[in-house]
């Protein structure tokens, strides 16, 4: 079995790591961990996986060596331009645990995700307003995009979730923030993919997932959550999985 870890969020004093367990090309499950350093966040994510499956023993073996992991992006129905570029994971590791996890039945398919809107003009207009509020020109925006998405052009945000994540991050910055130091957005696409995975593991239909969302956030769609709320939503779903181990 292999463990793959991805650093999905980084800002001063906070790191969020997603650890996924794979065996013979099949995904067994994943968990999020949060901590002051990437190593601490990774250990917490691994521990959440062990608790979910009821494993015992040390929290983690010797720290694993990095291994490459591929990532791909699919274009949305409508986008600002036809340019596109796959994001690469920030951290990837492989680890053989002290004892094997129990075999699991194939996961049921997750509930269908909400379709992306056809028109992104409102979100793009809001981005322009936020840039004016921050007094950022194209040079500052390019520097921030390079840090957050590994490319300097807004036209390469070809998925709606990435554009929303970018907008949410700008809205949380104070005037006078510098692009070289400003907190970068959570990897929203990864968080949405993980919540789909967790909902599938729970065998929850769309109605049950919506009821859980309304109970904790008084909202009816994950698209209405900001990045921090989406991270919290995933952690609440993981807590629902623990008693089922």
Secondary structure, DSSP 4 states (H G I P E B T S, - for coil): -EEEEEEEEEETTEEEEEEEEEETTEEEEEEEEEESSHHHHHHHHHHHHHHHHT--S-S--SPPPB----------SS-SSS-------S--B----SSPPPP-PPPPPPPPPPPPPS--HHHHHHHHHHHHHHT--HHHHHHHHHHHHSSS-GGG--SHHHHHHHHHHHHTSPTT--TTTSPPPP-HHHHHHHHHHHHHHHT--HHHHHHHHHHHHS-S-GGGS-HHHHHHHHHHHHHHHHTT-
